[in-house]
């Protein structure tokens, strides 16, 4: 019956489809009338011809179809996408219809299923006929035909692009939010990790987030521009463009406007969290980048910590300094602390005063209070009367003088920088003795002694290096919880050597001790040969996982340094994020993002937990791991061989998305280097070999390449599908999972490999394809294994033909048997011993 209704519906709209397709050859319309539709191939074009609505495929992905709006003169400039999360196949015909209640629906032409709808809590239902019109602003508007009332508009649901007349902001009454969200990749409109939002907790401030991490911000709105972007004055004073922040009971939002004859301009948040202002040059037909955020290191959020000040104009290599009256917390950063405590009795009696810090981006106002009715002098008095108040500033600098309105910060200030031509002034509270000293000094003293580090960039084949600074993150807070803190003072270490390729915060040991409740057993997440992992809460109110290397760990100074230096460079949704490190005497600690679901092996090999991973989730994990490896091998700035890919090193976030972890044994390949060999196959790699993840050429000859990680991925893929370990004892007739999988595939029974707990949710086509890809990856000859780019393509495209795999030799089980009989254990072109089995 459902199929009959679907066919009947399509037959009813077929004449309309023909009509639209025919008219598309002539003058395209800008309006979709009630009861009408457009199909793939037809378009709406705004009256002035500036914008087009229709179906498109991202570059290089012809199998996926989306409904979107783009600049007519530049079709690759997609401004809005309807079905970001549910693409249509290129084998079906998408249909956009407008219903009798004024709602837009995007249908799969073959099934009739709805891929996207404009229905929302803010959509106003109407019984009168409605029309959809594409305006010359790029806004798709649905109106009631008789009254002209707007029922829905695309401007209320931005994608990654802000056009003139659009807004970023919030409705304080309803909680509705208008924000930019990045694409997952340059050719994938799916919602990515990056967001640009309006922060309204203090003064209005636009902020970029990546996941749960604040990446950068514009600085609070001062009535004329965002305080960290004084160049907005030039744009606002031009005839072509203007910027404004509106504050109303139902709306706090940033809007940029453009004169009708001004060149097209747009703000785009890309997949790496960079916000760019682009302007179209019709003569050369290119988009010029006018500005971007972040601009430099000083735009990185909390670059210099609490009471720190960043200055890109300094001639020194250290961009961070403390504001006057403050000194570094410790040599490795952690922000700044007062030289002399404030004098305050809570009754307004104090000798404290204020020092003016000029031309700065005002601090983050999340911990500030705002009173727009107060004068600046009233701000001063209120701040002095409040023992927690550390600074104040004018909220609005319009009108000259000291401005008007009041914003006051309590406890700390964070994320300040000097800005060229900035006009904001921060009044910083100091003790009288420090104020007397500060008044005699110029800005920019008390340089923080930071490790001079750099980010290694493979800019050319000759290896051109750009020096960067080690970041300091987060406001430093004193331990006042009463918990026992391990004794000892902060100490320095040259364990990271003179390597100039770090871009990572250093955390104080005192903060880590406090965060883990003195390394309490209750906080411990797990342990291994390397030591223990603890859950902790940093002073910046962020949950983290802290890896504490044991004193007897086989992950020594070289592995620790390698993991810090290497992973600090990597940014990908399928790689675990290293937030910082700590060196304190003999203590070596790594601070990672906290992932609540632990590692993959905790699920697929646990009979009680494996049911939580149905087939769609497992398939998502397989594809996520493959994308992470592709990034390491091809898409990152460096070619990186992980050398320790196994299920226990695949961590799962709250959404069961995979993240590759543990880069202690990773290696960088440079230039055209294709493979390398090692003279050190000990510790984790002896265990790695025993577990069956190591490729034959690596285990037997010490040779590794990108294809070594491909082999390990193939093993993991087969484990995910079967729920069996590579060296499972369940096999009686086969030496390993590889032999079992090969036998089933050869006999045409590969589907029997699928874990019985997911048979009900499993797609046999996807599972069989994954098994074949897994067997291709574990072929003995590394040259026969596919590149990860091919693996990702095969996983994403069901119609792509896969080659026929060759039988693997199951060397890992053979090796274990040899170990048990005491036969010769050395086999290496480099005299590499693989007989040392030591944990780390």
C-alpha positions in Angstrom: 0.0 0.0 0.0 2.8 2.4 0.9 4.5 1.8 -2.4 1.3 2.3 -4.3 0.7 5.6 -2.5 4.3 6.7 -3.3 3.8 5.8 -7.0 0.5 7.6 -7.2 2.0 10.7 -5.6 4.9 10.7 -8.1 2.4 10.3 -11.0 0.4 13.2 -9.8 3.5 15.5 -9.7 5.1 14.2 -12.9 3.4 16.8 -15.2 4.7 19.5 -12.9 8.2 18.1 -13.0 8.1 18.1 -16.8 6.8 21.7 -16.8 9.6 22.8 -14.5 12.3 21.0 -16.4 11.1 22.5 -19.6 10.9 26.0 -18.2 14.4 25.7 -16.8 15.7 25.9 -20.3 14.2 29.4 -20.5 14.1 32.1 -17.9 14.4 30.5 -14.4 11.9 31.6 -11.8 12.7 32.8 -8.3 9.4 31.5 -6.8 8.0 28.1 -5.9 4.2 28.2 -5.6 2.1 26.2 -3.3 1.6 22.7 -4.6 4.6 23.0 -7.0 8.0 21.5 -6.8 11.5 21.4 -8.3 13.5 18.4 -9.1 17.2 17.7 -9.5 18.3 19.7 -12.6 15.8 22.5 -12.1 16.7 25.7 -10.1 15.3 28.8 -8.6 17.3 32.0 -9.4 16.8 35.2 -7.5 15.3 38.2 -9.4 18.7 39.9 -9.8 20.4 36.7 -10.7 22.8 36.8 -7.7 21.8 33.5 -6.1 20.7 30.1 -7.3 18.9 27.3 -5.4 19.2 23.8 -6.7 20.9 20.4 -6.3 24.6 20.0 -6.2 27.3 17.4 -5.4 30.5 18.4 -3.5 33.7 18.4 -5.4 35.0 14.9 -5.9 31.8 13.3 -4.4 29.4 12.8 -7.4 27.4 10.1 -5.6 26.0 12.5 -2.9 23.4 15.2 -3.7 22.4 18.1 -1.6 19.9 21.0 -1.9 21.7 24.3 -1.5 22.0 28.0 -2.4 25.1 29.3 -4.1 26.5 32.5 -5.7 25.4 32.3 -9.3 28.7 33.7 -10.6 30.7 31.3 -8.4 28.8 28.0 -8.1 31.5 26.5 -5.8 30.6 29.2 -3.2 27.8 27.3 -1.4 26.1 29.6 1.1 23.4 27.3 2.6 22.7 23.6 2.6 19.3 22.1 3.5 20.0 18.4 4.0 23.4 18.6 5.6 22.9 15.4 7.6 21.0 13.3 5.1 22.4 13.3 1.5 20.5 12.0 -1.4 21.9 9.4 -3.8 22.7 10.4 -7.3 20.7 7.4 -8.4 17.5 9.0 -7.1 15.8 12.2 -8.1 15.4 14.7 -5.3 12.1 16.7 -5.2 11.6 20.0 -3.2 7.9 20.6 -2.6 6.0 23.3 -0.6 3.0 22.0 1.3 -0.4 23.5 2.0 0.8 24.6 5.5 3.8 26.5 4.2 6.4 23.9 5.0 9.2 22.9 2.6 10.0 19.2 2.2 12.9 17.6 0.4 11.8 14.1 -0.8 13.8 11.2 -2.1 12.1 10.8 -5.5 12.4 7.0 -5.5 11.1 6.2 -2.0 9.1 9.4 -1.2 10.9 9.6 2.2 11.6 13.1 3.6 15.3 13.9 3.7 14.8 17.4 5.1 11.9 19.6 6.2 11.6 23.2 7.2 9.3 22.2 10.0 10.5 23.6 13.3 9.4 25.1 16.6 9.5 28.6 15.0 7.6 27.7 11.8 4.2 29.2 11.8 1.6 26.9 10.3 -0.8 28.5 7.9 -4.0 27.3 6.3 -3.6 29.8 3.5 -1.6 29.1 0.4 2.1 29.8 0.7 5.0 30.6 -1.7 8.7 30.2 -1.4 10.9 32.8 -2.9 14.7 33.1 -3.3 15.6 36.7 -2.7 18.6 38.6 -4.1 20.1 38.6 -0.6 20.5 34.8 -0.8 17.6 34.3 1.7 15.0 31.6 0.9 11.7 32.9 2.3 8.4 31.1 2.7 5.5 33.6 2.9 1.7 33.4 3.3 0.5 34.3 -0.2 -2.3 36.6 0.8 -0.8 38.5 3.7 2.9 38.3 2.9 3.7 37.2 6.4 7.0 35.3 6.7 6.5 31.7 7.9 10.1 30.5 7.5 13.4 31.8 6.1 16.8 30.1 5.5 18.6 33.1 7.2 17.3 31.8 10.5 19.2 28.5 9.9 22.8 29.4 8.8 25.2 26.8 7.6 28.9 27.8 7.5 28.3 31.1 5.8 27.1 34.5 7.0 25.7 36.8 4.3 24.8 40.5 4.5 21.6 40.8 6.5 22.1 37.5 8.4 22.9 37.4 12.1 24.9 35.5 14.7 23.2 35.7 18.1 20.6 34.4 20.5 17.0 35.0 21.5 17.2 35.4 25.4 13.5 34.7 25.7 13.3 31.4 23.8 16.9 30.3 23.8 16.9 30.1 20.0 20.4 30.6 18.5 21.8 31.6 15.2 25.3 30.4 14.7 27.7 29.2 12.0 28.8 25.6 11.9 31.6 24.4 9.8 31.4 21.6 7.2 33.1 18.4 8.2 35.5 18.7 5.3 35.9 20.9 2.3 33.8 18.5 0.3 31.4 17.3 3.1 28.6 19.6 4.2 27.9 17.5 7.2 28.0 19.5 10.4 31.6 19.7 11.6 33.3 20.4 14.9 33.6 24.2 14.6 31.0 26.8 15.7 30.9 30.6 15.7 28.4 31.8 18.2 27.5 34.9 20.1 28.4 34.7 23.8 25.9 36.8 25.8 26.9 35.9 29.3 28.7 39.3 29.7 29.1 41.8 26.9 28.2 40.5 23.4 31.2 38.6 22.1 31.6 36.3 19.1 33.4 33.1 19.9 34.7 30.2 17.9 34.5 26.7 19.5 35.9 23.4 18.4 34.0 20.7 20.1 34.0 21.8 23.8 37.1 23.9 23.5 37.0 27.7 23.1 39.4 28.5 20.2 39.3 32.2 19.8 37.0 35.3 20.3 36.6 38.7 18.8 36.6 40.6 22.1 33.4 42.2 23.6 31.4 44.7 21.6 32.3 48.2 22.7 29.5 50.1 20.9 31.5 50.6 17.8 33.3 47.3 17.1 34.5 44.2 18.8 37.3 45.3 21.0 39.8 42.8 19.6 39.0 43.9 16.0 39.5 47.7 15.8 39.9 47.4 12.0 36.1 46.9 11.9 36.0 50.8 12.2 37.4 51.0 8.7 34.8 48.7 7.3 32.0 50.3 9.2 33.0 53.8 8.1 33.1 52.8 4.4 30.2 53.4 2.1 29.8 49.8 1.2 29.5 47.9 4.5 28.5 48.4 8.1 28.6 46.3 11.2 26.2 46.4 14.1 25.2 44.5 17.3 21.6 44.8 18.2 20.4 44.2 21.8 16.7 43.7 22.3 14.6 41.7 24.7 14.1 39.0 22.1 17.4 39.3 20.2 21.1 39.9 20.9 22.9 39.6 17.6 25.7 40.7 15.3 24.7 41.7 11.7 26.7 43.0 8.8 25.0 45.0 6.1 26.0 45.8 2.6 25.0 48.5 0.2 23.1 47.1 -2.8 25.8 47.9 -5.3 28.7 46.7 -3.0 30.8 43.7 -4.1 29.5 40.5 -2.7 31.0 39.7 0.7 30.6 36.7 3.0 31.9 35.3 6.3 32.8 31.6 6.1 33.8 29.4 9.0 35.9 26.6 7.5 36.6 23.1 8.7 39.7 24.1 10.7 37.9 26.8 12.7 39.2 29.8 10.8 36.6 32.5 10.1 37.3 34.3 6.9 35.8 37.5 5.4 35.8 37.0 1.6 34.9 39.6 -1.1 34.1 38.8 -4.7 36.2 40.4 -7.4 34.0 40.3 -10.6 36.9 41.3 -12.8 39.2 38.5 -11.9 36.4 36.2 -10.8 38.1 35.2 -7.5 37.3 35.5 -3.8 39.8 37.8 -2.0 40.4 37.2 1.7 40.0 40.5 3.5 40.4 39.3 7.0 40.4 36.2 9.1 40.2 35.1 12.7 42.3 33.9 14.4 44.9 36.2 12.8 48.0 35.0 14.7 49.1 33.2 17.9 47.7 36.0 20.2 44.2 35.3 19.0 44.4 31.7 20.4 42.1 31.7 23.4 43.9 32.2 26.8 47.3 32.1 25.0 49.1 33.7 28.0 46.9 32.4 30.8 45.3 34.4 33.7 46.6 38.0 33.9 48.8 37.4 30.9 49.1 39.8 28.0 50.0 38.8 24.4 51.8 41.1 22.1 52.6 40.1 18.5 54.5 43.4 17.9 57.3 42.6 20.2 60.7 41.9 18.7 61.3 39.1 21.2 60.5 35.5 20.5 58.3 35.4 23.6 54.9 37.0 22.9 53.5 36.6 26.4 54.1 39.0 29.3 52.4 39.6 32.6 50.4 42.8 33.2 52.3 45.1 35.6 52.1 44.1 39.2 52.1 40.4 38.3 54.8 37.7 37.8 54.8 34.3 36.1 53.3 31.5 38.1 56.2 29.2 37.0 58.8 29.0 34.3 56.5 26.8 32.1 53.6 29.2 32.2 50.3 28.7 33.9 49.5 32.4 33.8 50.5 35.2 36.2 50.0 36.0 39.9 50.0 39.1 41.9 53.3 40.3 43.4 51.5 41.9 46.3 48.0 40.9 47.6 45.1 43.4 47.4 44.1 45.2 50.6 40.4 44.8 51.2 38.2 44.5 54.3 34.9 44.1 52.6 33.6 47.4 53.9 35.0 49.6 51.1 38.1 50.6 53.1 41.2 50.0 50.9 44.3 51.7 49.6 44.2 49.8 46.3 44.1 51.8 43.1 43.8 51.2 39.3 46.3 51.2 36.5 45.2 51.9 33.0 46.1 49.2 30.4 45.5 50.8 27.0 44.9 49.5 23.4 44.0 46.0 24.5 41.3 43.4 23.5 39.2 43.4 26.7 39.3 40.1 28.7 36.7 37.4 28.4 33.5 38.7 30.1 32.1 35.3 31.1 33.1 36.1 34.7 32.1 39.7 34.5 29.0 41.7 35.5 27.6 44.4 33.2 25.5 47.5 34.1 24.8 49.7 31.1 23.2 52.4 33.3 26.3 53.0 35.5 29.0 55.6 34.8 32.7 54.7 34.7 33.2 56.5 38.0 30.5 54.4 39.5 32.2 51.3 38.2 35.4 52.3 40.0 33.7 52.7 43.3 31.8 49.5 43.0 34.9 47.6 42.1 36.9 48.9 45.1 34.0 47.9 47.4 34.0 44.4 46.1 37.0 42.3 47.3 36.7 39.9 44.4 36.7 42.6 41.7 40.0 42.8 39.8 39.3 45.1 36.9 36.7 47.3 35.2 36.2 49.0 31.9 33.7 51.1 30.0 31.0 48.9 28.3 30.4 51.5 25.6 33.1 53.8 24.2 30.9 55.9 22.0 30.6 59.6 22.7 34.3 60.2 23.7 35.7 60.6 27.1 35.8 57.5 29.4 32.7 56.1 27.8 29.6 54.8 29.6 28.3 51.6 31.1 30.1 49.3 33.4 31.7 45.9 33.1 33.6 44.5 36.1 35.7 41.3 36.3 35.9 39.1 39.4 38.7 36.8 40.5 40.8 36.8 37.3 41.0 38.2 33.8 42.0 36.0 30.8 42.6 36.3 27.0 44.0 39.8 26.6 46.2 41.0 23.8 47.5 44.3 22.5 45.7 45.5 19.3 46.9 48.1 16.9 44.8 51.2 17.0 42.7 49.8 19.8 40.8 52.4 21.9 39.6 50.2 24.8 41.1 50.9 28.2 41.2 48.3 31.0 41.4 49.6 34.6 43.4 46.9 36.5 43.3 46.8 40.3 46.7 46.8 42.1 47.9 47.2 45.7 49.2 50.7 46.4 52.9 49.6 46.5 52.6 47.9 43.1 50.6 50.8 41.7 53.4 53.2 42.6 55.9 51.0 40.8 53.7 50.4 37.8 53.1 54.0 37.2 56.8 54.5 36.6 57.0 51.7 34.1 56.0 51.3 30.5 53.9 48.4 29.2 55.3 45.0 28.5 57.6 44.1 31.5 58.0 40.9 33.5 58.3 38.6 30.5 57.1 35.1 31.2 60.0 32.6 30.9 58.4 30.2 28.5 60.1 27.3 26.8 61.0 28.6 23.3 59.3 26.1 21.1 58.3 26.0 17.5 55.9 24.3 15.3 57.7 22.2 12.6 56.1 22.8 9.3 57.0 20.9 6.1 56.8 24.1 4.1 59.1 22.9 1.3 60.9 19.8 0.3 64.1 21.4 1.7 62.3 21.6 5.1 61.7 25.3 5.9 60.8 25.7 9.6 58.6 28.4 11.1 59.2 29.2 14.8 56.1 29.3 17.0 55.6 29.8 20.7 54.6 27.3 23.3 51.0 28.2 24.4 49.9 28.8 27.9 46.3 27.8 28.6 43.7 28.5 31.2 43.4 30.7 34.3 45.5 29.6 37.2 43.7 29.0 40.4 45.2 28.4 43.8 44.4 25.1 45.6 42.0 26.0 48.3 40.0 22.7 48.5 41.9 21.4 51.5 43.0 18.3 49.7 46.4 16.9 50.3 48.9 18.1 47.8 52.1 16.2 47.1 55.1 18.2 48.4 57.8 19.6 46.2 58.3 22.7 44.1 58.0 23.2 40.4 61.1 22.2 38.6 62.4 22.4 35.1 63.6 19.6 32.8 65.4 19.5 29.5 63.7 16.2 28.7 62.1 17.7 25.6 65.5 18.7 24.5 66.1 21.6 22.2 63.3 20.5 19.9 61.6 23.5 18.3 58.4 21.8 17.2 56.1 22.1 20.3 52.9 24.0 20.3 51.5 22.8 23.6 50.6 24.1 27.1 52.6 23.1 30.1 50.5 22.4 33.2 51.8 22.7 36.7 52.2 19.6 38.8 50.3 21.2 41.6 47.2 21.7 39.5 47.4 18.1 38.3 47.6 16.8 41.8 44.6 18.8 42.7 42.7 17.7 39.6 43.2 14.0 40.4 42.6 14.3 44.1 46.3 13.4 44.7 46.1 10.6 42.1 43.3 8.9 44.0 42.4 5.3 43.1 38.8 6.5 42.7 40.0 8.8 39.8 41.9 6.0 38.1 40.6 5.1 34.6 43.0 2.3 33.8 46.6 1.1 33.8 49.1 -0.4 31.4 52.8 -1.1 31.0 53.3 2.7 30.7 51.7 3.5 34.0 48.2 4.7 35.0 45.5 7.0 33.6 43.5 9.2 35.8 40.4 11.3 35.3 40.8 14.9 36.5 39.0 18.3 36.5 41.3 21.2 35.7 40.8 24.7 37.2 39.3 25.8 33.9 36.4 23.4 34.6 37.3 20.9 32.0 37.4 17.1 32.4 40.7 15.5 31.2 42.4 12.2 31.2 45.9 12.3 32.7 48.4 9.7 31.7 51.1 9.3 34.4 54.1 7.4 33.2 55.4 5.0 35.8 59.0 5.2 37.0 59.6 1.7 35.7 57.8 2.3 32.5 59.3 1.2 29.2 57.9 4.4 27.7 60.9 6.4 28.7 62.2 9.9 27.8 62.4 9.2 24.1 58.8 8.0 23.8 57.5 10.7 26.1 59.2 13.4 24.0 58.0 11.7 20.8 54.4 11.7 21.9 54.5 15.3 23.1 56.2 16.7 20.0 54.3 14.7 17.5 50.7 14.7 18.6 50.8 18.4 19.4 50.9 19.0 15.6 47.9 16.9 14.8 44.3 18.1 14.6 41.7 15.7 13.3 38.3 14.6 14.6 39.5 11.0 14.7 42.7 11.6 16.6 42.7 12.0 20.4 43.6 15.6 21.4 46.6 16.2 23.6 45.9 19.2 25.7 49.2 19.6 27.5 52.0 18.0 29.4 53.8 18.3 32.7 57.4 17.6 33.8 58.1 17.7 37.5 61.3 16.0 38.8 60.9 12.3 37.8 57.2 12.8 37.0 56.1 12.8 33.3 52.5 13.4 32.6 50.4 13.8 29.5 47.0 15.6 29.6 44.4 14.4 27.0 40.8 15.2 26.3 38.6 13.0 28.4 36.6 10.4 26.4 33.9 8.8 28.5 33.6 5.4 26.7 37.2 4.2 27.1 38.7 2.1 24.4 37.3 -0.1 21.6 38.5 -3.4 23.1 36.4 -2.8 26.2 33.3 -3.2 24.0 33.9 -5.6 21.2 35.6 -8.3 23.3 33.3 -8.0 26.3 30.2 -10.3 25.9 28.3 -7.9 28.3 29.1 -4.8 26.3 29.4 -5.8 22.7 25.7 -5.4 22.2 26.1 -1.7 22.7 27.8 -1.5 19.3 25.3 -2.3 16.7 26.3 -2.6 13.0 25.8 1.1 12.1 27.9 2.1 15.1 30.7 -0.4 14.2 30.6 0.7 10.6 31.0 4.3 11.7 33.9 3.3 13.9 35.6 1.5 11.0 35.2 4.5 8.7 36.4 6.9 11.5 39.6 4.9 12.1 40.3 4.8 8.3 39.9 8.6 8.1 42.2 9.2 11.0 44.9 7.0 9.4 44.4 8.7 6.0 45.0 12.1 7.8 48.2 10.8 9.4 49.5 9.3 6.1 48.4 11.9 3.6 46.4 14.9 4.7 48.5 16.2 7.7 51.5 18.4 7.3 53.7 15.4 7.9 53.6 11.7 6.9 53.2 9.8 10.2 53.5 6.1 10.8 51.7 5.3 14.1 53.2 1.8 14.5 50.9 0.9 17.4 47.4 0.6 15.9 45.3 -1.8 17.9 41.9 -1.8 19.5 43.1 -0.7 23.0 44.5 2.4 21.3 41.2 3.4 19.7 39.3 5.5 22.2 35.5 6.2 21.9 33.9 9.6 22.6 30.4 10.1 24.0 28.9 9.5 20.5 31.0 6.3 20.0 33.1 8.1 17.4 36.7 6.7 17.3 39.9 8.6 18.1 43.3 7.1 17.6 45.6 7.5 20.6 49.1 6.7 22.0 51.7 8.1 19.6 54.7 7.1 21.8 56.1 4.9 19.0 55.0 7.0 16.0 57.6 8.1 13.4 57.7 10.9 10.9 58.5 10.3 7.2 60.0 13.1 5.3 60.2 14.1 1.6 59.7 11.1 -0.7 60.7 8.5 2.0 58.6 5.4 1.5 59.8 3.1 4.3 62.3 2.8 7.2 63.7 0.2 9.5 64.2 0.1 13.2 66.7 -1.5 15.5 64.4 -1.3 18.5 61.4 -3.7 18.6 61.0 -4.0 22.3 58.4 -3.0 25.0 55.0 -2.3 23.6 56.0 -3.7 20.2 56.8 -7.1 21.5 53.3 -7.1 23.0 52.1 -5.6 19.7 53.6 -8.5 17.9 52.1 -11.1 20.2 48.7 -9.5 19.8 48.8 -10.1 16.1 48.6 -6.5 14.8 52.2 -6.2 13.5 52.8 -6.7 9.7 55.1 -9.5 8.6 57.8 -7.2 7.1 58.0 -5.2 10.4 58.0 -8.2 12.7 60.5 -10.3 10.7 62.7 -7.6 9.0 62.2 -4.5 11.1 60.9 -2.6 8.0 57.9 -0.3 8.5 55.9 2.0 6.2 52.4 3.4 5.8 51.4 -0.1 4.7 52.4 -1.3 8.2 49.5 0.7 9.7 47.3 -0.5 6.9 47.9 -4.1 8.0 47.0 -3.2 11.6 43.9 -1.5 10.4 42.9 -4.6 8.5 43.2 -6.7 11.7 41.1 -4.2 13.7 38.5 -4.2 10.9 38.1 -8.0 11.1 38.0 -7.9 14.9 35.2 -5.2 14.8 33.1 -7.3 12.5 33.6 -10.6 14.2 33.9 -9.6 17.8 36.8 -12.0 18.1 40.4 -11.2 19.0 43.1 -11.8 16.3 44.7 -14.5 18.6 41.4 -15.8 20.0 41.5 -19.3 21.6 38.1 -20.0 20.1 39.7 -21.2 16.9 40.4 -25.0 16.9 41.0 -25.6 13.2 42.7 -22.2 12.4 45.8 -20.5 13.8 44.2 -17.1 13.9 41.3 -14.9 13.0 43.0 -14.1 9.7 43.0 -17.8 8.7 39.4 -18.2 9.8 38.2 -15.1 7.9 40.1 -16.1 4.8 38.6 -19.6 4.9 35.1 -18.3 5.1 35.7 -15.7 2.4 37.2 -18.3 0.1 34.3 -20.7 0.6 31.7 -18.0 0.0 30.6 -18.0 3.6 32.1 -14.7 4.8 28.8 -13.5 6.2 29.3 -16.2 8.9 32.2 -14.1 10.3 29.7 -11.4 11.5 29.3 -11.2 15.3 26.1 -12.9 16.3 25.1 -10.0 18.5 24.7 -7.6 15.5 23.2 -9.9 12.9 19.8 -8.3 13.4 21.2 -4.8 12.6 23.8 -5.8 10.0 23.8 -4.8 6.4 25.2 -7.8 4.6 26.4 -5.7 1.7 28.4 -3.4 4.0 29.7 -6.3 6.1 30.9 -8.4 3.2 32.6 -5.3 1.7 34.4 -4.6 5.0 35.6 -8.2 5.3 37.0 -8.1 1.7 38.7 -4.7 2.5 40.1 -6.2 5.7 41.6 -9.2 3.9 43.1 -6.8 1.3 44.8 -4.9 4.1 46.4 -7.9 5.7 48.0 -9.3 2.6 51.7 -10.3 3.1 53.2 -8.1 0.4 52.9 -4.5 1.5 52.8 -3.4 -2.1 49.6 -5.5 -2.5 47.8 -3.6 0.3 45.7 -0.6 -0.7 46.6 2.9 0.3 44.4 4.3 3.1 42.9 6.8 0.5 41.7 3.8 -1.5 40.4 2.1 1.7 38.4 5.2 2.6 37.0 5.5 -0.9 36.0 1.8 -0.9 34.2 2.1 2.5 32.3 5.2 1.3 31.3 4.0 -2.1 29.4 0.8 -2.4 29.6 0.7 -6.2 33.4 0.7 -6.3 34.8 -2.7 -7.2 37.3 -4.2 -4.8 40.2 -6.4 -6.0 40.5 -10.0 -4.9 42.7 -10.5 -1.8 45.6 -13.0 -1.6 45.8 -15.5 1.2 47.8 -14.3 4.3 50.4 -16.5 5.8 49.3 -16.1 9.5 52.8 -15.4 10.6 51.9 -14.0 14.0 50.6 -17.4 15.3 53.6 -19.1 13.7 55.9 -16.7 15.6 54.2 -17.4 18.9 54.7 -21.2 18.3 58.4 -20.6 17.5 58.8 -18.7 20.8 57.3 -21.6 22.7 59.7 -24.2 21.1 62.8 -22.1 21.7 63.7 -22.0 18.0 65.7 -19.2 16.4 64.0 -15.9 17.4 66.0 -13.4 15.3 65.0 -12.5 11.8 66.0 -9.1 10.5 67.9 -7.4 7.7 69.0 -5.0 10.4 69.9 -7.5 13.1 66.8 -6.6 14.9 65.9 -8.8 17.9 62.2 -9.3 18.5 62.5 -11.6 21.4 62.3 -9.0 24.2 58.8 -9.0 25.7 58.5 -6.1 28.0 55.5 -4.0 28.9 55.4 -0.3 29.3 
